[in-house]
Amino acid sequence: MSTSEIKVEIQKVLDNIPESILKDILSYLKELQGKDKSHVENVTHLRQILEEDTELLKKLAL
């Protein structure tokens, strides 16, 4: 998928998101702007781990 196609898809999604959440998304994107690529990749990997292993993390917390 090209950059322009990704931007079109993002715009489609943003058109259906409540304004209060849009503000959070804007803040998050602004935070990412100042970060280097490795930091962004680390955050992405952490989010993926948390999403994929939610049940395991819950069990470990008990």
C-alpha contacts under 8 A as a table, 3 or more apart, distances in Angstrom:
res1	aa1	res2	aa2	distance
1	M	5	E	6.11
1	M	6	I	6.53
2	S	5	E	5.15
2	S	6	I	6.22
3	T	6	I	5.09
3	T	7	K	6.20
4	S	7	K	5.07
4	S	8	V	6.26
5	E	8	V	5.11
5	E	9	E	6.28
6	I	9	E	5.11
6	I	10	I	6.11
7	K	10	I	5.01
7	K	11	Q	6.12
8	V	11	Q	5.11
8	V	12	K	6.32
9	E	12	K	5.08
9	E	13	V	6.42
10	I	13	V	5.17
10	I	14	L	6.09
11	Q	14	L	4.95
11	Q	15	D	6.10
12	K	15	D	5.30
12	K	16	N	7.12
13	V	16	N	5.58
13	V	17	I	6.82
14	L	17	I	5.26
14	L	22	L	7.41
17	I	21	I	6.68
17	I	22	L	6.62
18	P	21	I	5.57
18	P	22	L	6.42
19	E	22	L	4.89
19	E	23	K	6.51
20	S	23	K	5.51
20	S	24	D	6.99
21	I	24	D	5.11
21	I	25	I	6.29
22	L	25	I	4.99
22	L	26	L	6.10
23	K	26	L	5.10
23	K	27	S	6.25
24	D	27	S	5.11
24	D	28	Y	6.18
25	I	28	Y	5.05
25	I	29	L	6.14
26	L	29	L	5.14
26	L	30	K	6.15
27	S	30	K	5.14
27	S	31	E	6.27
28	Y	31	E	5.09
28	Y	32	L	6.38
29	L	32	L	5.06
29	L	33	Q	6.39
30	K	33	Q	5.19
30	K	34	G	7.33
31	E	34	G	6.06
31	E	35	K	7.15
32	L	35	K	5.28
32	L	40	V	6.85
35	K	39	H	6.24
35	K	40	V	6.62
36	D	39	H	5.53
36	D	40	V	6.54
37	K	40	V	5.19
37	K	41	E	6.17
38	S	41	E	5.03
38	S	42	N	6.14
39	H	42	N	5.09
39	H	43	V	6.32
40	V	43	V	5.17
40	V	44	T	6.19
41	E	44	T	4.97
41	E	45	H	6.11
42	N	45	H	5.09
42	N	46	L	6.13
43	V	46	L	5.12
43	V	47	R	6.17
44	T	47	R	5.18
44	T	48	Q	6.22
45	H	48	Q	5.03
45	H	49	I	6.21
46	L	49	I	5.10
46	L	50	L	6.20
47	R	50	L	5.12
47	R	51	E	6.14
48	Q	51	E	5.13
48	Q	52	E	6.02
49	I	52	E	5.22
49	I	53	D	5.78
50	L	53	D	5.41
50	L	54	T	5.63
50	L	57	L	7.84
51	E	54	T	5.64
53	D	56	L	5.24
53	D	57	L	6.09
54	T	57	L	5.15
54	T	58	K	6.19
55	E	58	K	5.08
55	E	59	K	6.31
56	L	59	K	5.11
56	L	60	L	6.21
57	L	60	L	5.05
57	L	61	A	6.16
58	K	61	A	5.12
58	K	62	L	6.65
59	K	62	L	5.43
